[in-house]
Amino acid sequence: MLCVTPRTVNRWQGEQALPQRATRERITQLLELEQELQATFDSRVAVRTWLNTDNRYLGGIKPVEALRIGRCDRVRAALEILAPGVFV
């Protein structure tokens, strides 16, 4: 989802390099989304199921597919619909 190689991630983890600004922003978005998913669902299985199920709000694609093409904003909006008190 970050469009980087495993070698690049290893370099980050080994403190041999730092992610570029755009990548850091994307990491931040993904971490925030992870927190929202944990707050919305009661288990990792439920999170995984939601991420891998076709979503009508996303035009029939899976949220994980939307994340792969950089649409974290749309996934967050689809997740927001599930929040208590939100009716569509």
mmCIF file as gemmi writes it, N, C-alpha and C atoms, coordinates in Angstrom:
data_model
loop_
_atom_site.group_PDB
_atom_site.id
_atom_site.type_symbol
_atom_site.label_atom_id
_atom_site.label_alt_id
_atom_site.label_comp_id
_atom_site.label_asym_id
_atom_site.label_entity_id
_atom_site.label_seq_id
_atom_site.pdbx_PDB_ins_code
_atom_site.Cartn_x
_atom_site.Cartn_y
_atom_site.Cartn_z
_atom_site.occupancy
_atom_site.B_iso_or_equiv
_atom_site.pdbx_formal_charge
_atom_site.auth_seq_id
_atom_site.auth_asym_id
_atom_site.pdbx_PDB_model_num
ATOM 1 N N . MET Axp A 1 ? 0.811 -1.197 0 1 0 ? 1 A 1
ATOM 2 C CA . MET Axp A 1 ? 0 0 0 1 0 ? 1 A 1
ATOM 3 C C . MET Axp A 1 ? 0.858 1.266 0 1 0 ? 1 A 1
ATOM 4 N N . LEU Axp A 2 ? 2.114 1.104 0.354 1 0 ? 2 A 1
ATOM 5 C CA . LEU Axp A 2 ? 3.016 2.256 0.347 1 0 ? 2 A 1
ATOM 6 C C . LEU Axp A 2 ? 3.82 2.355 -0.942 1 0 ? 2 A 1
ATOM 7 N N . CYS Axp A 3 ? 3.702 1.33 -1.793 1 0 ? 3 A 1
ATOM 8 C CA . CYS Axp A 3 ? 4.425 1.295 -3.063 1 0 ? 3 A 1
ATOM 9 C C . CYS Axp A 3 ? 5.942 1.365 -2.858 1 0 ? 3 A 1
ATOM 10 N N . VAL Axp A 4 ? 6.424 0.608 -1.896 1 0 ? 4 A 1
ATOM 11 C CA . VAL Axp A 4 ? 7.863 0.498 -1.659 1 0 ? 4 A 1
ATOM 12 C C . VAL Axp A 4 ? 8.232 -0.98 -1.574 1 0 ? 4 A 1
ATOM 13 N N . THR Axp A 5 ? 9.501 -1.266 -1.737 1 0 ? 5 A 1
ATOM 14 C CA . THR Axp A 5 ? 9.972 -2.65 -1.696 1 0 ? 5 A 1
ATOM 15 C C . THR Axp A 5 ? 10.223 -3.081 -0.247 1 0 ? 5 A 1
ATOM 16 N N . PRO Axp A 6 ? 10.224 -4.386 -0.005 1 0 ? 6 A 1
ATOM 17 C CA . PRO Axp A 6 ? 10.582 -4.875 1.332 1 0 ? 6 A 1
ATOM 18 C C . PRO Axp A 6 ? 11.977 -4.397 1.766 1 0 ? 6 A 1
ATOM 19 N N . ARG Axp A 7 ? 12.879 -4.277 0.813 1 0 ? 7 A 1
ATOM 20 C CA . ARG Axp A 7 ? 14.234 -3.784 1.125 1 0 ? 7 A 1
ATOM 21 C C . ARG Axp A 7 ? 14.18 -2.362 1.689 1 0 ? 7 A 1
ATOM 22 N N . THR Axp A 8 ? 13.328 -1.538 1.109 1 0 ? 8 A 1
ATOM 23 C CA . THR Axp A 8 ? 13.181 -0.163 1.604 1 0 ? 8 A 1
ATOM 24 C C . THR Axp A 8 ? 12.663 -0.166 3.038 1 0 ? 8 A 1
ATOM 25 N N . VAL Axp A 9 ? 11.674 -0.99 3.307 1 0 ? 9 A 1
ATOM 26 C CA . VAL Axp A 9 ? 11.133 -1.088 4.678 1 0 ? 9 A 1
ATOM 27 C C . VAL Axp A 9 ? 12.226 -1.55 5.633 1 0 ? 9 A 1
ATOM 28 N N . ASN Axp A 10 ? 13.022 -2.523 5.211 1 0 ? 10 A 1
ATOM 29 C CA . ASN Axp A 10 ? 14.134 -2.993 6.045 1 0 ? 10 A 1
ATOM 30 C C . ASN Axp A 10 ? 15.124 -1.87 6.342 1 0 ? 10 A 1
ATOM 31 N N . ARG Axp A 11 ? 15.377 -1.017 5.368 1 0 ? 11 A 1
ATOM 32 C CA . ARG Axp A 11 ? 16.283 0.115 5.575 1 0 ? 11 A 1
ATOM 33 C C . ARG Axp A 11 ? 15.692 1.098 6.575 1 0 ? 11 A 1
ATOM 34 N N . TRP Axp A 12 ? 14.379 1.315 6.511 1 0 ? 12 A 1
ATOM 35 C CA . TRP Axp A 12 ? 13.72 2.188 7.49 1 0 ? 12 A 1
ATOM 36 C C . TRP Axp A 12 ? 13.858 1.597 8.876 1 0 ? 12 A 1
ATOM 37 N N . GLN Axp A 13 ? 13.572 0.297 8.983 1 0 ? 13 A 1
ATOM 38 C CA . GLN Axp A 13 ? 13.623 -0.366 10.284 1 0 ? 13 A 1
ATOM 39 C C . GLN Axp A 13 ? 15.039 -0.391 10.844 1 0 ? 13 A 1
ATOM 40 N N . GLY Axp A 14 ? 16.025 -0.491 9.972 1 0 ? 14 A 1
ATOM 41 C CA . GLY Axp A 14 ? 17.416 -0.49 10.401 1 0 ? 14 A 1
ATOM 42 C C . GLY Axp A 14 ? 17.983 0.907 10.567 1 0 ? 14 A 1
ATOM 43 N N . GLU Axp A 15 ? 17.126 1.91 10.433 1 0 ? 15 A 1
ATOM 44 C CA . GLU Axp A 15 ? 17.501 3.322 10.557 1 0 ? 15 A 1
ATOM 45 C C . GLU Axp A 15 ? 18.615 3.724 9.595 1 0 ? 15 A 1
ATOM 46 N N . GLN Axp A 16 ? 18.612 3.096 8.427 1 0 ? 16 A 1
ATOM 47 C CA . GLN Axp A 16 ? 19.573 3.432 7.376 1 0 ? 16 A 1
ATOM 48 C C . GLN Axp A 16 ? 19.001 4.474 6.424 1 0 ? 16 A 1
ATOM 49 N N . ALA Axp A 17 ? 17.694 4.67 6.505 1 0 ? 17 A 1
ATOM 50 C CA . ALA Axp A 17 ? 17.01 5.633 5.642 1 0 ? 17 A 1
ATOM 51 C C . ALA Axp A 17 ? 15.701 6.03 6.309 1 0 ? 17 A 1
ATOM 52 N N . LEU Axp A 18 ? 15.148 7.13 5.833 1 0 ? 18 A 1
ATOM 53 C CA . LEU Axp A 18 ? 13.841 7.598 6.315 1 0 ? 18 A 1
ATOM 54 C C . LEU Axp A 18 ? 12.876 7.671 5.137 1 0 ? 18 A 1
ATOM 55 N N . PRO Axp A 19 ? 11.599 7.415 5.396 1 0 ? 19 A 1
ATOM 56 C CA . PRO Axp A 19 ? 10.616 7.548 4.312 1 0 ? 19 A 1
ATOM 57 C C . PRO Axp A 19 ? 10.531 9.001 3.826 1 0 ? 19 A 1
ATOM 58 N N . GLN Axp A 20 ? 10.232 9.151 2.553 1 0 ? 20 A 1
ATOM 59 C CA . GLN Axp A 20 ? 10.009 10.49 1.996 1 0 ? 20 A 1
ATOM 60 C C . GLN Axp A 20 ? 8.759 11.098 2.636 1 0 ? 20 A 1
ATOM 61 N N . ARG Axp A 21 ? 8.621 12.402 2.519 1 0 ? 21 A 1
ATOM 62 C CA . ARG Axp A 21 ? 7.507 13.112 3.166 1 0 ? 21 A 1
ATOM 63 C C . ARG Axp A 21 ? 6.145 12.544 2.756 1 0 ? 21 A 1
ATOM 64 N N . ALA Axp A 22 ? 5.933 12.303 1.479 1 0 ? 22 A 1
ATOM 65 C CA . ALA Axp A 22 ? 4.642 11.776 1.007 1 0 ? 22 A 1
ATOM 66 C C . ALA Axp A 22 ? 4.376 10.393 1.604 1 0 ? 22 A 1
ATOM 67 N N . THR Axp A 23 ? 5.411 9.592 1.725 1 0 ? 23 A 1
ATOM 68 C CA . THR Axp A 23 ? 5.259 8.259 2.305 1 0 ? 23 A 1
ATOM 69 C C . THR Axp A 23 ? 4.962 8.356 3.79 1 0 ? 23 A 1
ATOM 70 N N . ARG Axp A 24 ? 5.619 9.281 4.481 1 0 ? 24 A 1
ATOM 71 C CA . ARG Axp A 24 ? 5.33 9.491 5.916 1 0 ? 24 A 1
ATOM 72 C C . ARG Axp A 24 ? 3.878 9.906 6.118 1 0 ? 24 A 1
ATOM 73 N N . GLU Axp A 25 ? 3.376 10.746 5.244 1 0 ? 25 A 1
ATOM 74 C CA . GLU Axp A 25 ? 1.977 11.171 5.336 1 0 ? 25 A 1
ATOM 75 C C . GLU Axp A 25 ? 1.04 9.984 5.128 1 0 ? 25 A 1
ATOM 76 N N . ARG Axp A 26 ? 1.373 9.14 4.174 1 0 ? 26 A 1
ATOM 77 C CA . ARG Axp A 26 ? 0.543 7.953 3.907 1 0 ? 26 A 1
ATOM 78 C C . ARG Axp A 26 ? 0.591 6.983 5.088 1 0 ? 26 A 1
ATOM 79 N N . ILE Axp A 27 ? 1.755 6.811 5.68 1 0 ? 27 A 1
ATOM 80 C CA . ILE Axp A 27 ? 1.88 5.96 6.865 1 0 ? 27 A 1
ATOM 81 C C . ILE Axp A 27 ? 1.002 6.504 7.981 1 0 ? 27 A 1
ATOM 82 N N . THR Axp A 28 ? 1.02 7.804 8.174 1 0 ? 28 A 1
ATOM 83 C CA . THR Axp A 28 ? 0.186 8.439 9.199 1 0 ? 28 A 1
ATOM 84 C C . THR Axp A 28 ? -1.288 8.183 8.925 1 0 ? 28 A 1
ATOM 85 N N . GLN Axp A 29 ? -1.715 8.335 7.68 1 0 ? 29 A 1
ATOM 86 C CA . GLN Axp A 29 ? -3.113 8.072 7.316 1 0 ? 29 A 1
ATOM 87 C C . GLN Axp A 29 ? -3.489 6.626 7.612 1 0 ? 29 A 1
ATOM 88 N N . LEU Axp A 30 ? -2.605 5.703 7.275 1 0 ? 30 A 1
ATOM 89 C CA . LEU Axp A 30 ? -2.896 4.284 7.498 1 0 ? 30 A 1
ATOM 90 C C . LEU Axp A 30 ? -2.952 3.956 8.986 1 0 ? 30 A 1
ATOM 91 N N . LEU Axp A 31 ? -2.079 4.57 9.783 1 0 ? 31 A 1
ATOM 92 C CA . LEU Axp A 31 ? -2.114 4.34 11.228 1 0 ? 31 A 1
ATOM 93 C C . LEU Axp A 31 ? -3.403 4.896 11.841 1 0 ? 31 A 1
ATOM 94 N N . GLU Axp A 32 ? -3.829 6.065 11.37 1 0 ? 32 A 1
ATOM 95 C CA . GLU Axp A 32 ? -5.088 6.641 11.855 1 0 ? 32 A 1
ATOM 96 C C . GLU Axp A 32 ? -6.264 5.747 11.465 1 0 ? 32 A 1
ATOM 97 N N . LEU Axp A 33 ? -6.234 5.222 10.243 1 0 ? 33 A 1
ATOM 98 C CA . LEU Axp A 33 ? -7.291 4.318 9.795 1 0 ? 33 A 1
ATOM 99 C C . LEU Axp A 33 ? -7.299 3.059 10.655 1 0 ? 33 A 1
ATOM 100 N N . GLU Axp A 34 ? -6.131 2.54 10.975 1 0 ? 34 A 1
ATOM 101 C CA . GLU Axp A 34 ? -6.051 1.356 11.825 1 0 ? 34 A 1
ATOM 102 C C . GLU Axp A 34 ? -6.721 1.608 13.178 1 0 ? 34 A 1
ATOM 103 N N . GLN Axp A 35 ? -6.49 2.77 13.766 1 0 ? 35 A 1
ATOM 104 C CA . GLN Axp A 35 ? -7.13 3.114 15.038 1 0 ? 35 A 1
ATOM 105 C C . GLN Axp A 35 ? -8.646 3.181 14.891 1 0 ? 35 A 1
ATOM 106 N N . GLU Axp A 36 ? -9.108 3.76 13.8 1 0 ? 36 A 1
ATOM 107 C CA . GLU Axp A 36 ? -10.55 3.857 13.56 1 0 ? 36 A 1
ATOM 108 C C . GLU Axp A 36 ? -11.168 2.467 13.371 1 0 ? 36 A 1
ATOM 109 N N . LEU Axp A 37 ? -10.461 1.6 12.666 1 0 ? 37 A 1
ATOM 110 C CA . LEU Axp A 37 ? -10.953 0.232 12.47 1 0 ? 37 A 1
ATOM 111 C C . LEU Axp A 37 ? -11.049 -0.498 13.799 1 0 ? 37 A 1
ATOM 112 N N . GLN Axp A 38 ? -10.049 -0.347 14.655 1 0 ? 38 A 1
ATOM 113 C CA . GLN Axp A 38 ? -10.059 -1.003 15.961 1 0 ? 38 A 1
ATOM 114 C C . GLN Axp A 38 ? -11.185 -0.464 16.84 1 0 ? 38 A 1
ATOM 115 N N . ALA Axp A 39 ? -11.476 0.825 16.709 1 0 ? 39 A 1
ATOM 116 C CA . ALA Axp A 39 ? -12.548 1.426 17.504 1 0 ? 39 A 1
ATOM 117 C C . ALA Axp A 39 ? -13.925 1.002 16.992 1 0 ? 39 A 1
ATOM 118 N N . THR Axp A 40 ? -14.033 0.686 15.711 1 0 ? 40 A 1
ATOM 119 C CA . THR Axp A 40 ? -15.316 0.34 15.1 1 0 ? 40 A 1
ATOM 120 C C . THR Axp A 40 ? -15.664 -1.131 15.261 1 0 ? 40 A 1
ATOM 121 N N . PHE Axp A 41 ? -14.671 -1.996 15.119 1 0 ? 41 A 1
ATOM 122 C CA . PHE Axp A 41 ? -14.916 -3.436 15.145 1 0 ? 41 A 1
ATOM 123 C C . PHE Axp A 41 ? -14.373 -4.046 16.427 1 0 ? 41 A 1
ATOM 124 N N . ASP Axp A 42 ? -14.962 -5.17 16.818 1 0 ? 42 A 1
ATOM 125 C CA . ASP Axp A 42 ? -14.589 -5.775 18.094 1 0 ? 42 A 1
ATOM 126 C C . ASP Axp A 42 ? -13.503 -6.843 17.993 1 0 ? 42 A 1
ATOM 127 N N . SER Axp A 43 ? -13.029 -7.14 16.771 1 0 ? 43 A 1
ATOM 128 C CA . SER Axp A 43 ? -11.973 -8.141 16.633 1 0 ? 43 A 1
ATOM 129 C C . SER Axp A 43 ? -11.186 -7.9 15.351 1 0 ? 43 A 1
ATOM 130 N N . ARG Axp A 44 ? -9.995 -8.483 15.307 1 0 ? 44 A 1
ATOM 131 C CA . ARG Axp A 44 ? -9.182 -8.397 14.098 1 0 ? 44 A 1
ATOM 132 C C . ARG Axp A 44 ? -9.852 -9.134 12.942 1 0 ? 44 A 1
ATOM 133 N N . VAL Axp A 45 ? -10.546 -10.205 13.279 1 0 ? 45 A 1
ATOM 134 C CA . VAL Axp A 45 ? -11.261 -10.974 12.239 1 0 ? 45 A 1
ATOM 135 C C . VAL Axp A 45 ? -12.323 -10.085 11.593 1 0 ? 45 A 1
ATOM 136 N N . ALA Axp A 46 ? -13.049 -9.338 12.399 1 0 ? 46 A 1
ATOM 137 C CA . ALA Axp A 46 ? -14.083 -8.453 11.865 1 0 ? 46 A 1
ATOM 138 C C . ALA Axp A 46 ? -13.469 -7.364 10.988 1 0 ? 46 A 1
ATOM 139 N N . VAL Axp A 47 ? -12.333 -6.82 11.411 1 0 ? 47 A 1
ATOM 140 C CA . VAL Axp A 47 ? -11.634 -5.802 10.608 1 0 ? 47 A 1
ATOM 141 C C . VAL Axp A 47 ? -11.227 -6.403 9.271 1 0 ? 47 A 1
ATOM 142 N N . ARG Axp A 48 ? -10.587 -7.568 9.317 1 0 ? 48 A 1
ATOM 143 C CA . ARG Axp A 48 ? -10.123 -8.233 8.102 1 0 ? 48 A 1
ATOM 144 C C . ARG Axp A 48 ? -11.285 -8.55 7.174 1 0 ? 48 A 1
ATOM 145 N N . THR Axp A 49 ? -12.395 -9 7.745 1 0 ? 49 A 1
ATOM 146 C CA . THR Axp A 49 ? -13.575 -9.321 6.934 1 0 ? 49 A 1
ATOM 147 C C . THR Axp A 49 ? -14.099 -8.074 6.237 1 0 ? 49 A 1
ATOM 148 N N . TRP Axp A 50 ? -14.226 -6.974 6.976 1 0 ? 50 A 1
ATOM 149 C CA . TRP Axp A 50 ? -14.735 -5.732 6.383 1 0 ? 50 A 1
ATOM 150 C C . TRP Axp A 50 ? -13.808 -5.233 5.279 1 0 ? 50 A 1
ATOM 151 N N . LEU Axp A 51 ? -12.511 -5.275 5.527 1 0 ? 51 A 1
ATOM 152 C CA . LEU Axp A 51 ? -11.549 -4.795 4.535 1 0 ? 51 A 1
ATOM 153 C C . LEU Axp A 51 ? -11.57 -5.615 3.249 1 0 ? 51 A 1
ATOM 154 N N . ASN Axp A 52 ? -11.958 -6.881 3.347 1 0 ? 52 A 1
ATOM 155 C CA . ASN Axp A 52 ? -11.904 -7.776 2.189 1 0 ? 52 A 1
ATOM 156 C C . ASN Axp A 52 ? -13.271 -8.137 1.617 1 0 ? 52 A 1
ATOM 157 N N . THR Axp A 53 ? -14.287 -7.351 1.952 1 0 ? 53 A 1
ATOM 158 C CA . THR Axp A 53 ? -15.638 -7.574 1.448 1 0 ? 53 A 1
ATOM 159 C C . THR Axp A 53 ? -16.018 -6.434 0.505 1 0 ? 53 A 1
ATOM 160 N N . ASP Axp A 54 ? -16.644 -6.777 -0.625 1 0 ? 54 A 1
ATOM 161 C CA . ASP Axp A 54 ? -17.106 -5.746 -1.554 1 0 ? 54 A 1
ATOM 162 C C . ASP Axp A 54 ? -17.953 -4.73 -0.792 1 0 ? 54 A 1
ATOM 163 N N . ASN Axp A 55 ? -17.735 -3.456 -1.096 1 0 ? 55 A 1
ATOM 164 C CA . ASN Axp A 55 ? -18.398 -2.39 -0.363 1 0 ? 55 A 1
ATOM 165 C C . ASN Axp A 55 ? -19.208 -1.537 -1.33 1 0 ? 55 A 1
ATOM 166 N N . ARG Axp A 56 ? -20.491 -1.463 -1.093 1 0 ? 56 A 1
ATOM 167 C CA . ARG Axp A 56 ? -21.39 -0.702 -1.973 1 0 ? 56 A 1
ATOM 168 C C . ARG Axp A 56 ? -20.992 0.774 -2.029 1 0 ? 56 A 1
ATOM 169 N N . TYR Axp A 57 ? -20.605 1.335 -0.891 1 0 ? 57 A 1
ATOM 170 C CA . TYR Axp A 57 ? -20.206 2.743 -0.834 1 0 ? 57 A 1
ATOM 171 C C . TYR Axp A 57 ? -18.982 3.018 -1.707 1 0 ? 57 A 1
ATOM 172 N N . LEU Axp A 58 ? -18.127 2.015 -1.861 1 0 ? 58 A 1
ATOM 173 C CA . LEU Axp A 58 ? -16.911 2.163 -2.658 1 0 ? 58 A 1
ATOM 174 C C . LEU Axp A 58 ? -17.105 1.689 -4.1 1 0 ? 58 A 1
ATOM 175 N N . GLY Axp A 59 ? -18.34 1.617 -4.537 1 0 ? 59 A 1
ATOM 176 C CA . GLY Axp A 59 ? -18.626 1.215 -5.905 1 0 ? 59 A 1
ATOM 177 C C . GLY Axp A 59 ? -18.431 -0.272 -6.16 1 0 ? 59 A 1
ATOM 178 N N . GLY Axp A 60 ? -18.567 -1.061 -5.091 1 0 ? 60 A 1
ATOM 179 C CA . GLY Axp A 60 ? -18.478 -2.503 -5.242 1 0 ? 60 A 1
ATOM 180 C C . GLY Axp A 60 ? -17.081 -3.081 -5.087 1 0 ? 60 A 1
ATOM 181 N N . ILE Axp A 61 ? -16.092 -2.224 -4.826 1 0 ? 61 A 1
ATOM 182 C CA . ILE Axp A 61 ? -14.751 -2.773 -4.606 1 0 ? 61 A 1
ATOM 183 C C . ILE Axp A 61 ? -14.503 -2.954 -3.109 1 0 ? 61 A 1
ATOM 184 N N . LYS Axp A 62 ? -13.532 -3.757 -2.797 1 0 ? 62 A 1
ATOM 185 C CA . LYS Axp A 62 ? -13.169 -4.009 -1.41 1 0 ? 62 A 1
ATOM 186 C C . LYS Axp A 62 ? -12.383 -2.817 -0.85 1 0 ? 62 A 1
ATOM 187 N N . PRO Axp A 63 ? -12.564 -2.48 0.426 1 0 ? 63 A 1
ATOM 188 C CA . PRO Axp A 63 ? -11.779 -1.393 1.013 1 0 ? 63 A 1
ATOM 189 C C . PRO Axp A 63 ? -10.27 -1.593 0.85 1 0 ? 63 A 1
ATOM 190 N N . VAL Axp A 64 ? -9.788 -2.822 0.958 1 0 ? 64 A 1
ATOM 191 C CA . VAL Axp A 64 ? -8.356 -3.065 0.803 1 0 ? 64 A 1
ATOM 192 C C . VAL Axp A 64 ? -7.884 -2.695 -0.611 1 0 ? 64 A 1
ATOM 193 N N . GLU Axp A 65 ? -8.73 -2.902 -1.605 1 0 ? 65 A 1
ATOM 194 C CA . GLU Axp A 65 ? -8.384 -2.522 -2.972 1 0 ? 65 A 1
ATOM 195 C C . GLU Axp A 65 ? -8.334 -1 -3.108 1 0 ? 65 A 1
ATOM 196 N N . ALA Axp A 66 ? -9.255 -0.32 -2.454 1 0 ? 66 A 1
ATOM 197 C CA . ALA Axp A 66 ? -9.242 1.147 -2.475 1 0 ? 66 A 1
ATOM 198 C C . ALA Axp A 66 ? -7.972 1.676 -1.818 1 0 ? 66 A 1
ATOM 199 N N . LEU Axp A 67 ? -7.539 1.029 -0.748 1 0 ? 67 A 1
ATOM 200 C CA . LEU Axp A 67 ? -6.295 1.44 -0.089 1 0 ? 67 A 1
ATOM 201 C C . LEU Axp A 67 ? -5.097 1.243 -1.007 1 0 ? 67 A 1
ATOM 202 N N . ARG Axp A 68 ? -5.094 0.161 -1.749 1 0 ? 68 A 1
ATOM 203 C CA . ARG Axp A 68 ? -3.977 -0.119 -2.659 1 0 ? 68 A 1
ATOM 204 C C . ARG Axp A 68 ? -3.824 0.939 -3.741 1 0 ? 68 A 1
ATOM 205 N N . ILE Axp A 69 ? -4.927 1.559 -4.124 1 0 ? 69 A 1
ATOM 206 C CA . ILE Axp A 69 ? -4.847 2.602 -5.16 1 0 ? 69 A 1
ATOM 207 C C . ILE Axp A 69 ? -4.792 3.999 -4.552 1 0 ? 69 A 1
ATOM 208 N N . GLY Axp A 70 ? -4.558 4.052 -3.232 1 0 ? 70 A 1
ATOM 209 C CA . GLY Axp A 70 ? -4.34 5.343 -2.584 1 0 ? 70 A 1
ATOM 210 C C . GLY Axp A 70 ? -5.578 6.078 -2.14 1 0 ? 70 A 1
ATOM 211 N N . ARG Axp A 71 ? -6.704 5.407 -2 1 0 ? 71 A 1
ATOM 212 C CA . ARG Axp A 71 ? -7.953 6.071 -1.626 1 0 ? 71 A 1
ATOM 213 C C . ARG Axp A 71 ? -8.305 5.857 -0.153 1 0 ? 71 A 1
ATOM 214 N N . CYS Axp A 72 ? -7.366 6.152 0.713 1 0 ? 72 A 1
ATOM 215 C CA . CYS Axp A 72 ? -7.593 6.038 2.158 1 0 ? 72 A 1
ATOM 216 C C . CYS Axp A 72 ? -8.773 6.918 2.577 1 0 ? 72 A 1
ATOM 217 N N . ASP Axp A 73 ? -8.907 8.073 1.94 1 0 ? 73 A 1
ATOM 218 C CA . ASP Axp A 73 ? -10.001 8.983 2.262 1 0 ? 73 A 1
ATOM 219 C C . ASP Axp A 73 ? -11.363 8.34 2.025 1 0 ? 73 A 1
ATOM 220 N N . ARG Axp A 74 ? -11.491 7.596 0.938 1 0 ? 74 A 1
ATOM 221 C CA . ARG Axp A 74 ? -12.765 6.945 0.629 1 0 ? 74 A 1
ATOM 222 C C . ARG Axp A 74 ? -13.045 5.801 1.603 1 0 ? 74 A 1
ATOM 223 N N . VAL Axp A 75 ? -11.995 5.076 1.991 1 0 ? 75 A 1
ATOM 224 C CA . VAL Axp A 75 ? -12.167 3.983 2.953 1 0 ? 75 A 1
ATOM 225 C C . VAL Axp A 75 ? -12.591 4.548 4.3 1 0 ? 75 A 1
ATOM 226 N N . ARG Axp A 76 ? -11.99 5.653 4.703 1 0 ? 76 A 1
ATOM 227 C CA . ARG Axp A 76 ? -12.381 6.282 5.971 1 0 ? 76 A 1
ATOM 228 C C . ARG Axp A 76 ? -13.829 6.749 5.914 1 0 ? 76 A 1
ATOM 229 N N . ALA Axp A 77 ? -14.259 7.28 4.773 1 0 ? 77 A 1
ATOM 230 C CA . ALA Axp A 77 ? -15.649 7.714 4.623 1 0 ? 77 A 1
ATOM 231 C C . ALA Axp A 77 ? -16.601 6.52 4.695 1 0 ? 77 A 1
ATOM 232 N N . ALA Axp A 78 ? -16.219 5.402 4.064 1 0 ? 78 A 1
ATOM 233 C CA . ALA Axp A 78 ? -17.053 4.194 4.112 1 0 ? 78 A 1
ATOM 234 C C . ALA Axp A 78 ? -17.129 3.665 5.54 1 0 ? 78 A 1
ATOM 235 N N . LEU Axp A 79 ? -16.053 3.752 6.26 1 0 ? 79 A 1
ATOM 236 C CA . LEU Axp A 79 ? -16.026 3.3 7.653 1 0 ? 79 A 1
ATOM 237 C C . LEU Axp A 79 ? -16.869 4.212 8.54 1 0 ? 79 A 1
ATOM 238 N N . GLU Axp A 80 ? -16.85 5.489 8.248 1 0 ? 80 A 1
ATOM 239 C CA . GLU Axp A 80 ? -17.597 6.475 9.024 1 0 ? 80 A 1
ATOM 240 C C . GLU Axp A 80 ? -19.103 6.181 8.995 1 0 ? 80 A 1
ATOM 241 N N . ILE Axp A 81 ? -19.567 5.637 7.891 1 0 ? 81 A 1
ATOM 242 C CA . ILE Axp A 81 ? -20.987 5.316 7.75 1 0 ? 81 A 1
ATOM 243 C C . ILE Axp A 81 ? -21.416 4.295 8.808 1 0 ? 81 A 1
ATOM 244 N N . LEU Axp A 82 ? -20.482 3.453 9.234 1 0 ? 82 A 1
ATOM 245 C CA . LEU Axp A 82 ? -20.786 2.438 10.226 1 0 ? 82 A 1
ATOM 246 C C . LEU Axp A 82 ? -20.848 2.978 11.651 1 0 ? 82 A 1
ATOM 247 N N . ALA Axp A 83 ? -20.385 4.207 11.837 1 0 ? 83 A 1
ATOM 248 C CA . ALA Axp A 83 ? -20.346 4.79 13.179 1 0 ? 83 A 1
ATOM 249 C C . ALA Axp A 83 ? -21.761 4.904 13.762 1 0 ? 83 A 1
ATOM 250 N N . PRO Axp A 84 ? -21.874 4.716 15.061 1 0 ? 84 A 1
ATOM 251 C CA . PRO Axp A 84 ? -23.203 4.831 15.705 1 0 ? 84 A 1
ATOM 252 C C . PRO Axp A 84 ? -23.813 6.205 15.436 1 0 ? 84 A 1
ATOM 253 N N . GLY Axp A 85 ? -25.083 6.188 15.109 1 0 ? 85 A 1
ATOM 254 C CA . GLY Axp A 85 ? -25.817 7.435 14.906 1 0 ? 85 A 1
ATOM 255 C C . GLY Axp A 85 ? -25.741 7.995 13.494 1 0 ? 85 A 1
ATOM 256 N N . VAL Axp A 86 ? -24.994 7.341 12.611 1 0 ? 86 A 1
ATOM 257 C CA . VAL Axp A 86 ? -24.9 7.814 11.227 1 0 ? 86 A 1
ATOM 258 C C . VAL Axp A 86 ? -25.865 7.004 10.384 1 0 ? 86 A 1
ATOM 259 N N . PHE Axp A 87 ? -26.747 7.699 9.704 1 0 ? 87 A 1
ATOM 260 C CA . PHE Axp A 87 ? -27.726 7.013 8.875 1 0 ? 87 A 1
ATOM 261 C C . PHE Axp A 87 ? -27.613 7.491 7.448 1 0 ? 87 A 1
ATOM 262 N N . VAL Axp A 88 ? -27.684 6.556 6.501 1 0 ? 88 A 1
ATOM 263 C CA . VAL Axp A 88 ? -27.593 6.897 5.087 1 0 ? 88 A 1
ATOM 264 C C . VAL Axp A 88 ? -28.901 6.584 4.415 1 0 ? 88 A 1
